[in-house]
Amino acid sequence: MISPTTFRRVLFSILGLSLAIYACTAHAEETPAKTNEVQIKDITLKVPASWKSAPPSNNLRLAQFEIPAVEGDKEPAELVISSFGGTGGGTSANITRWIGQFASEGRKVKVTQGETKEGKYVFADINGTYNKSIGPPFLRKTEAVPDSQMLGVILAIEGKPYYFLKLTGPKKTVASVLDSFRASFGANAKDEKPFEQ
């Protein structure tokens, strides 16, 4: 049987440890992750320092980044920035095309719109089984990748071509950077409204 004195000591030790853990967690939440400012033609992104810039893998890409996989995911995620001149085929057509890159069974889609200092944007959050492109785009070969997520943004700057930001990868990894991705181009989920085509 534990004596009252020993019980009090154990209780105070547990309380002290809990407070220390809380203080460390609160401090970690208040400390923003380090970001790098990246100029890509007409837009400026603030991306986390952990996102590795890589040379564009084809001439349709202006820039690309690799996002490290979180625990439990084997593959990293990838952010690609593109611009094709003009509206790139239109907002609705591109959103429809992105949705079509996921198998219809089990697919979840949320599309919103908002505005930042960079310009107006449409934000698509799609998850399910992604039909990932394999090899050169003209071959149209794909591989089904379950538990995937895509965050797609169409950014319209007045008097400039549309910019397309497309972040794809394993669902856990992509979901873990959802807020960082929004913040990279100045967006805020609280200010977004449902997208009306």
C-alpha atoms as an extended CHARMM CRD file, in Angstrom:
* protein
*
       197  EXT
         1         1  MET       CA              0.0000000000        0.0000000000        0.0000000000  PROA      1               0.0000000000
         2         2  ILE       CA              1.3190000000        3.4780000000       -0.9630000000  PROA      2               0.0000000000
         3         3  SER       CA              1.7480000000        5.9700000000        1.8310000000  PROA      3               0.0000000000
         4         4  PRO       CA              0.0370000000        9.4010000000        1.4920000000  PROA      4               0.0000000000
         5         5  THR       CA              3.4340000000       11.1100000000        1.1900000000  PROA      5               0.0000000000
         6         6  THR       CA              4.5530000000        8.8510000000       -1.6600000000  PROA      6               0.0000000000
         7         7  PHE       CA              1.1890000000        9.2630000000       -3.3710000000  PROA      7               0.0000000000
         8         8  ARG       CA              1.4980000000       13.0720000000       -3.2150000000  PROA      8               0.0000000000
         9         9  ARG       CA              5.0300000000       12.9460000000       -4.6390000000  PROA      9               0.0000000000
        10        10  VAL       CA              3.9180000000       10.7510000000       -7.5610000000  PROA      10              0.0000000000
        11        11  LEU       CA              0.8990000000       12.9880000000       -8.1970000000  PROA      11              0.0000000000
        12        12  PHE       CA              2.9900000000       16.1810000000       -8.2060000000  PROA      12              0.0000000000
        13        13  SER       CA              5.5720000000       14.5410000000      -10.4860000000  PROA      13              0.0000000000
        14        14  ILE       CA              2.8450000000       13.6120000000      -12.9940000000  PROA      14              0.0000000000
        15        15  LEU       CA              1.3610000000       17.1240000000      -12.8150000000  PROA      15              0.0000000000
        16        16  GLY       CA              4.7890000000       18.7090000000      -13.3220000000  PROA      16              0.0000000000
        17        17  LEU       CA              5.5160000000       16.4840000000      -16.3320000000  PROA      17              0.0000000000
        18        18  SER       CA              2.1030000000       17.2580000000      -17.8500000000  PROA      18              0.0000000000
        19        19  LEU       CA              2.6610000000       21.0010000000      -17.4780000000  PROA      19              0.0000000000
        20        20  ALA       CA              6.1290000000       20.7370000000      -19.0510000000  PROA      20              0.0000000000
        21        21  ILE       CA              4.7460000000       18.8030000000      -22.0330000000  PROA      21              0.0000000000
        22        22  TYR       CA              1.9150000000       21.3400000000      -22.4190000000  PROA      22              0.0000000000
        23        23  ALA       CA              4.3540000000       24.2600000000      -22.3150000000  PROA      23              0.0000000000
        24        24  CYS       CA              6.5770000000       22.6810000000      -24.9800000000  PROA      24              0.0000000000
        25        25  THR       CA              3.5780000000       21.9020000000      -27.2030000000  PROA      25              0.0000000000
        26        26  ALA       CA              2.1470000000       25.4030000000      -26.8360000000  PROA      26              0.0000000000
        27        27  HSD       CA              5.5180000000       26.9130000000      -27.7220000000  PROA      27              0.0000000000
        28        28  ALA       CA              5.8590000000       24.6420000000      -30.7640000000  PROA      28              0.0000000000
        29        29  GLU       CA              2.4150000000       25.7240000000      -32.0200000000  PROA      29              0.0000000000
        30        30  GLU       CA              3.2870000000       29.4080000000      -31.6200000000  PROA      30              0.0000000000
        31        31  THR       CA              6.5970000000       29.1030000000      -33.4950000000  PROA      31              0.0000000000
        32        32  PRO       CA              5.8960000000       29.3360000000      -37.2390000000  PROA      32              0.0000000000
        33        33  ALA       CA              7.8220000000       27.0130000000      -39.5390000000  PROA      33              0.0000000000
        34        34  LYS       CA             10.6750000000       28.6500000000      -41.4360000000  PROA      34              0.0000000000
        35        35  THR       CA              9.6970000000       29.5980000000      -44.9890000000  PROA      35              0.0000000000
        36        36  ASN       CA             11.5070000000       30.5980000000      -48.1440000000  PROA      36              0.0000000000
        37        37  GLU       CA             10.1540000000       33.2870000000      -50.4680000000  PROA      37              0.0000000000
        38        38  VAL       CA             10.1850000000       32.0730000000      -54.0630000000  PROA      38              0.0000000000
        39        39  GLN       CA              9.4890000000       34.3190000000      -57.0730000000  PROA      39              0.0000000000
        40        40  ILE       CA              7.8970000000       32.4480000000      -59.9890000000  PROA      40              0.0000000000
        41        41  LYS       CA              7.2250000000       34.9140000000      -62.8190000000  PROA      41              0.0000000000
        42        42  ASP       CA              4.2780000000       37.0590000000      -61.6100000000  PROA      42              0.0000000000
        43        43  ILE       CA              3.6820000000       35.2910000000      -58.2840000000  PROA      43              0.0000000000
        44        44  THR       CA              5.5910000000       35.0390000000      -55.0120000000  PROA      44              0.0000000000
        45        45  LEU       CA              5.1780000000       31.9330000000      -52.8560000000  PROA      45              0.0000000000
        46        46  LYS       CA              6.2670000000       31.4580000000      -49.2510000000  PROA      46              0.0000000000
        47        47  VAL       CA              7.0490000000       27.7530000000      -49.0290000000  PROA      47              0.0000000000
        48        48  PRO       CA              8.2770000000       25.8200000000      -45.9740000000  PROA      48              0.0000000000
        49        49  ALA       CA             12.0590000000       25.4220000000      -45.9320000000  PROA      49              0.0000000000
        50        50  SER       CA             11.5890000000       21.6290000000      -45.7770000000  PROA      50              0.0000000000
        51        51  TRP       CA             10.0590000000       21.6240000000      -49.2870000000  PROA      51              0.0000000000
        52        52  LYS       CA             12.9020000000       20.8430000000      -51.6690000000  PROA      52              0.0000000000
        53        53  SER       CA             13.0140000000       22.7860000000      -54.9250000000  PROA      53              0.0000000000
        54        54  ALA       CA             13.8880000000       20.6610000000      -57.9480000000  PROA      54              0.0000000000
        55        55  PRO       CA             14.5320000000       21.4930000000      -61.6150000000  PROA      55              0.0000000000
        56        56  PRO       CA             11.2550000000       21.2310000000      -63.6000000000  PROA      56              0.0000000000
        57        57  SER       CA             10.9980000000       17.7500000000      -65.1000000000  PROA      57              0.0000000000
        58        58  ASN       CA              9.4470000000       19.0770000000      -68.3270000000  PROA      58              0.0000000000
        59        59  ASN       CA              9.0020000000       22.3900000000      -70.1530000000  PROA      59              0.0000000000
        60        60  LEU       CA              5.3380000000       22.7020000000      -69.0940000000  PROA      60              0.0000000000
        61        61  ARG       CA              6.4320000000       23.3340000000      -65.5080000000  PROA      61              0.0000000000
        62        62  LEU       CA              7.6910000000       26.6640000000      -64.1610000000  PROA      62              0.0000000000
        63        63  ALA       CA              8.7880000000       25.1710000000      -60.8390000000  PROA      63              0.0000000000
        64        64  GLN       CA              8.3880000000       22.0630000000      -58.7080000000  PROA      64              0.0000000000
        65        65  PHE       CA              8.9580000000       21.0540000000      -55.0910000000  PROA      65              0.0000000000
        66        66  GLU       CA              9.2040000000       17.7640000000      -53.2300000000  PROA      66              0.0000000000
        67        67  ILE       CA              7.3680000000       17.5910000000      -49.8910000000  PROA      67              0.0000000000
        68        68  PRO       CA              8.8700000000       15.0140000000      -47.4880000000  PROA      68              0.0000000000
        69        69  ALA       CA              6.6560000000       12.0300000000      -46.6350000000  PROA      69              0.0000000000
        70        70  VAL       CA              5.2110000000       11.8940000000      -43.1270000000  PROA      70              0.0000000000
        71        71  GLU       CA              5.5230000000        8.7860000000      -40.9860000000  PROA      71              0.0000000000
        72        72  GLY       CA              3.4890000000        5.9620000000      -42.5140000000  PROA      72              0.0000000000
        73        73  ASP       CA              3.8100000000        7.1810000000      -46.1210000000  PROA      73              0.0000000000
        74        74  LYS       CA              6.4680000000        5.7260000000      -48.4190000000  PROA      74              0.0000000000
        75        75  GLU       CA              6.4120000000        8.3860000000      -51.1490000000  PROA      75              0.0000000000
        76        76  PRO       CA              6.8460000000       12.1680000000      -50.9190000000  PROA      76              0.0000000000
        77        77  ALA       CA              4.2780000000       14.5890000000      -52.3060000000  PROA      77              0.0000000000
        78        78  GLU       CA              4.9780000000       16.9420000000      -55.2060000000  PROA      78              0.0000000000
        79        79  LEU       CA              4.0060000000       20.5470000000      -55.8610000000  PROA      79              0.0000000000
        80        80  VAL       CA              4.0420000000       21.6950000000      -59.4920000000  PROA      80              0.0000000000
        81        81  ILE       CA              3.5300000000       25.2950000000      -60.6690000000  PROA      81              0.0000000000
        82        82  SER       CA              2.5130000000       25.8840000000      -64.2990000000  PROA      82              0.0000000000
        83        83  SER       CA              1.1540000000       28.6080000000      -66.5470000000  PROA      83              0.0000000000
        84        84  PHE       CA              0.0880000000       28.1100000000      -70.1420000000  PROA      84              0.0000000000
        85        85  GLY       CA             -0.7950000000       31.6430000000      -71.2300000000  PROA      85              0.0000000000
        86        86  GLY       CA             -4.3180000000       33.0350000000      -71.0530000000  PROA      86              0.0000000000
        87        87  THR       CA             -6.7520000000       31.0520000000      -68.9130000000  PROA      87              0.0000000000
        88        88  GLY       CA             -5.2740000000       27.6360000000      -69.7240000000  PROA      88              0.0000000000
        89        89  GLY       CA             -8.6120000000       26.3070000000      -70.9570000000  PROA      89              0.0000000000
        90        90  GLY       CA            -10.7790000000       27.9210000000      -68.2840000000  PROA      90              0.0000000000
        91        91  THR       CA            -11.3630000000       27.3580000000      -64.5770000000  PROA      91              0.0000000000
        92        92  SER       CA            -14.2960000000       24.9380000000      -64.7540000000  PROA      92              0.0000000000
        93        93  ALA       CA            -12.6580000000       22.7940000000      -67.4410000000  PROA      93              0.0000000000
        94        94  ASN       CA             -9.4650000000       22.4450000000      -65.3920000000  PROA      94              0.0000000000
        95        95  ILE       CA            -11.3140000000       21.6220000000      -62.1690000000  PROA      95              0.0000000000
        96        96  THR       CA            -13.3210000000       18.9810000000      -64.0600000000  PROA      96              0.0000000000
        97        97  ARG       CA            -10.0970000000       17.5490000000      -65.5230000000  PROA      97              0.0000000000
        98        98  TRP       CA             -8.4650000000       17.3450000000      -62.0660000000  PROA      98              0.0000000000
        99        99  ILE       CA            -11.5260000000       15.6140000000      -60.6080000000  PROA      99              0.0000000000
       100       100  GLY       CA            -11.4300000000       13.1620000000      -63.5410000000  PROA      100             0.0000000000
       101       101  GLN       CA             -7.8790000000       12.1530000000      -62.5760000000  PROA      101             0.0000000000
       102       102  PHE       CA             -9.3990000000       10.3250000000      -59.5940000000  PROA      102             0.0000000000
       103       103  ALA       CA            -11.4760000000        7.1430000000      -59.7990000000  PROA      103             0.0000000000
       104       104  SER       CA            -15.1470000000        7.9520000000      -59.2380000000  PROA      104             0.0000000000
       105       105  GLU       CA            -15.5980000000        5.2270000000      -56.6000000000  PROA      105             0.0000000000
       106       106  GLY       CA            -14.8160000000        6.6110000000      -53.1350000000  PROA      106             0.0000000000
       107       107  ARG       CA            -13.7520000000        9.9960000000      -54.5150000000  PROA      107             0.0000000000
       108       108  LYS       CA            -14.3020000000       13.0670000000      -52.2930000000  PROA      108             0.0000000000
       109       109  VAL       CA            -14.2280000000       16.5820000000      -53.7170000000  PROA      109             0.0000000000
       110       110  LYS       CA            -14.4380000000       20.0510000000      -52.1890000000  PROA      110             0.0000000000
       111       111  VAL       CA            -14.0550000000       23.1500000000      -54.3590000000  PROA      111             0.0000000000
       112       112  THR       CA            -13.9460000000       26.6670000000      -52.9010000000  PROA      112             0.0000000000
       113       113  GLN       CA            -12.9770000000       30.1370000000      -54.0790000000  PROA      113             0.0000000000
       114       114  GLY       CA            -11.2920000000       33.1110000000      -52.4770000000  PROA      114             0.0000000000
       115       115  GLU       CA             -9.0280000000       36.0840000000      -52.9980000000  PROA      115             0.0000000000
       116       116  THR       CA             -5.4880000000       36.9380000000      -51.9020000000  PROA      116             0.0000000000
       117       117  LYS       CA             -3.0670000000       39.7910000000      -52.5700000000  PROA      117             0.0000000000
       118       118  GLU       CA             -1.8700000000       37.7090000000      -55.5350000000  PROA      118             0.0000000000
       119       119  GLY       CA             -5.3650000000       37.5610000000      -57.0430000000  PROA      119             0.0000000000
       120       120  LYS       CA             -8.5940000000       35.5470000000      -57.0980000000  PROA      120             0.0000000000
       121       121  TYR       CA             -8.3040000000       31.7880000000      -56.8730000000  PROA      121             0.0000000000
       122       122  VAL       CA            -10.2240000000       28.5190000000      -56.9690000000  PROA      122             0.0000000000
       123       123  PHE       CA             -9.1020000000       25.7470000000      -54.6030000000  PROA      123             0.0000000000
       124       124  ALA       CA             -9.8690000000       22.0630000000      -55.2810000000  PROA      124             0.0000000000
       125       125  ASP       CA             -9.3200000000       19.4390000000      -52.5670000000  PROA      125             0.0000000000
       126       126  ILE       CA             -9.7410000000       15.9500000000      -54.0300000000  PROA      126             0.0000000000
       127       127  ASN       CA             -8.9660000000       12.5800000000      -52.4790000000  PROA      127             0.0000000000
       128       128  GLY       CA             -9.3870000000        8.9310000000      -53.3390000000  PROA      128             0.0000000000
       129       129  THR       CA             -7.6420000000        6.7280000000      -55.9010000000  PROA      129             0.0000000000
       130       130  TYR       CA             -5.4400000000        8.9140000000      -58.0930000000  PROA      130             0.0000000000
       131       131  ASN       CA             -4.7060000000        7.8610000000      -61.6760000000  PROA      131             0.0000000000
       132       132  LYS       CA             -1.0870000000        9.0030000000      -61.6360000000  PROA      132             0.0000000000
       133       133  SER       CA              0.4860000000        9.8020000000      -65.0070000000  PROA      133             0.0000000000
       134       134  ILE       CA              3.3670000000        7.4760000000      -65.9120000000  PROA      134             0.0000000000
       135       135  GLY       CA              5.9070000000        8.4690000000      -68.5480000000  PROA      135             0.0000000000
       136       136  PRO       CA              5.4570000000       11.1900000000      -71.1880000000  PROA      136             0.0000000000
       137       137  PRO       CA              2.0020000000       12.8720000000      -71.0520000000  PROA      137             0.0000000000
       138       138  PHE       CA              1.2720000000       12.1070000000      -74.7280000000  PROA      138             0.0000000000
       139       139  LEU       CA              1.2840000000        8.3420000000      -73.9420000000  PROA      139             0.0000000000
       140       140  ARG       CA             -1.6080000000        8.8650000000      -71.4790000000  PROA      140             0.0000000000
       141       141  LYS       CA             -0.4540000000        5.9610000000      -69.3050000000  PROA      141             0.0000000000
       142       142  THR       CA             -1.5750000000        5.9830000000      -65.6760000000  PROA      142             0.0000000000
       143       143  GLU       CA             -1.1590000000        3.9840000000      -62.4870000000  PROA      143             0.0000000000
       144       144  ALA       CA             -3.9410000000        3.7470000000      -59.8780000000  PROA      144             0.0000000000
       145       145  VAL       CA             -2.6580000000        5.0060000000      -56.5050000000  PROA      145             0.0000000000
       146       146  PRO       CA             -5.1460000000        4.5580000000      -53.6170000000  PROA      146             0.0000000000
       147       147  ASP       CA             -5.2600000000        6.8650000000      -50.5750000000  PROA      147             0.0000000000
       148       148  SER       CA             -4.0610000000        9.8850000000      -52.5570000000  PROA      148             0.0000000000
       149       149  GLN       CA             -4.9360000000       13.5520000000      -52.2950000000  PROA      149             0.0000000000
       150       150  MET       CA             -4.6260000000       16.5240000000      -54.6170000000  PROA      150             0.0000000000
       151       151  LEU       CA             -4.7360000000       20.2020000000      -53.7180000000  PROA      151             0.0000000000
       152       152  GLY       CA             -5.1980000000       22.1490000000      -56.9340000000  PROA      152             0.0000000000
       153       153  VAL       CA             -5.2540000000       25.9390000000      -57.2240000000  PROA      153             0.0000000000
       154       154  ILE       CA             -6.0680000000       28.1600000000      -60.1790000000  PROA      154             0.0000000000
       155       155  LEU       CA             -4.7510000000       31.6320000000      -59.4480000000  PROA      155             0.0000000000
       156       156  ALA       CA             -6.0350000000       34.4910000000      -61.6140000000  PROA      156             0.0000000000
       157       157  ILE       CA             -3.9540000000       37.6680000000      -61.5300000000  PROA      157             0.0000000000
       158       158  GLU       CA             -5.5800000000       40.6040000000      -63.3080000000  PROA      158             0.0000000000
       159       159  GLY       CA             -4.0480000000       41.1680000000      -66.7270000000  PROA      159             0.0000000000
       160       160  LYS       CA             -1.8130000000       38.0810000000      -66.4370000000  PROA      160             0.0000000000
       161       161  PRO       CA             -2.0760000000       34.4100000000      -67.4750000000  PROA      161             0.0000000000
       162       162  TYR       CA             -3.5780000000       31.9540000000      -64.9820000000  PROA      162             0.0000000000
       163       163  TYR       CA             -1.1990000000       30.1210000000      -62.6660000000  PROA      163             0.0000000000
       164       164  PHE       CA             -1.8320000000       26.5030000000      -61.7100000000  PROA      164             0.0000000000
       165       165  LEU       CA             -0.5320000000       25.0800000000      -58.4310000000  PROA      165             0.0000000000
       166       166  LYS       CA             -1.0070000000       21.3340000000      -58.1130000000  PROA      166             0.0000000000
       167       167  LEU       CA              0.1070000000       19.4200000000      -55.0080000000  PROA      167             0.0000000000
       168       168  THR       CA             -0.3670000000       15.6390000000      -55.1780000000  PROA      168             0.0000000000
       169       169  GLY       CA              0.7670000000       12.6620000000      -53.1410000000  PROA      169             0.0000000000
       170       170  PRO       CA             -0.1390000000       10.2570000000      -50.3350000000  PROA      170             0.0000000000
       171       171  LYS       CA             -3.1570000000       11.4690000000      -48.3900000000  PROA      171             0.0000000000
       172       172  LYS       CA             -1.4700000000       11.7030000000      -44.9660000000  PROA      172             0.0000000000
       173       173  THR       CA              1.4450000000       13.7110000000      -46.3240000000  PROA      173             0.0000000000
       174       174  VAL       CA             -0.7340000000       16.0730000000      -48.3760000000  PROA      174             0.0000000000
       175       175  ALA       CA             -3.2140000000       16.5650000000      -45.5140000000  PROA      175             0.0000000000
       176       176  SER       CA             -0.3220000000       17.4480000000      -43.1800000000  PROA      176             0.0000000000
       177       177  VAL       CA              0.6610000000       20.4330000000      -45.3660000000  PROA      177             0.0000000000
       178       178  LEU       CA             -2.8300000000       21.6950000000      -46.2250000000  PROA      178             0.0000000000
       179       179  ASP       CA             -2.4840000000       24.8750000000      -44.1270000000  PROA      179             0.0000000000
       180       180  SER       CA              1.1270000000       25.4920000000      -45.2500000000  PROA      180             0.0000000000
       181       181  PHE       CA              0.0830000000       25.1590000000      -48.8850000000  PROA      181             0.0000000000
       182       182  ARG       CA             -2.7480000000       27.6710000000      -48.4750000000  PROA      182             0.0000000000
       183       183  ALA       CA             -0.4390000000       30.0510000000      -46.6420000000  PROA      183             0.0000000000
       184       184  SER       CA              2.1690000000       29.7610000000      -49.4290000000  PROA      184             0.0000000000
       185       185  PHE       CA              0.0650000000       31.9670000000      -51.7120000000  PROA      185             0.0000000000
       186       186  GLY       CA             -1.6780000000       33.9790000000      -48.9740000000  PROA      186             0.0000000000
       187       187  ALA       CA             -4.9870000000       32.1090000000      -48.7960000000  PROA      187             0.0000000000
       188       188  ASN       CA             -7.1800000000       31.6300000000      -45.7220000000  PROA      188             0.0000000000
       189       189  ALA       CA             -9.7500000000       28.8140000000      -45.5720000000  PROA      189             0.0000000000
       190       190  LYS       CA            -12.0340000000       30.9060000000      -43.3120000000  PROA      190             0.0000000000
       191       191  ASP       CA            -12.5050000000       33.4870000000      -46.0700000000  PROA      191             0.0000000000
       192       192  GLU       CA            -13.3210000000       30.9820000000      -48.8280000000  PROA      192             0.0000000000
       193       193  LYS       CA            -16.7790000000       30.3870000000      -50.2500000000  PROA      193             0.0000000000
       194       194  PRO       CA            -18.1550000000       27.4180000000      -52.2250000000  PROA      194             0.0000000000
       195       195  PHE       CA            -17.1100000000       27.5800000000      -55.8570000000  PROA      195             0.0000000000
       196       196  GLU       CA            -19.9100000000       28.3960000000      -58.2790000000  PROA      196             0.0000000000
       197       197  GLN       CA            -19.2960000000       27.3000000000      -61.8610000000  PROA      197             0.0000000000
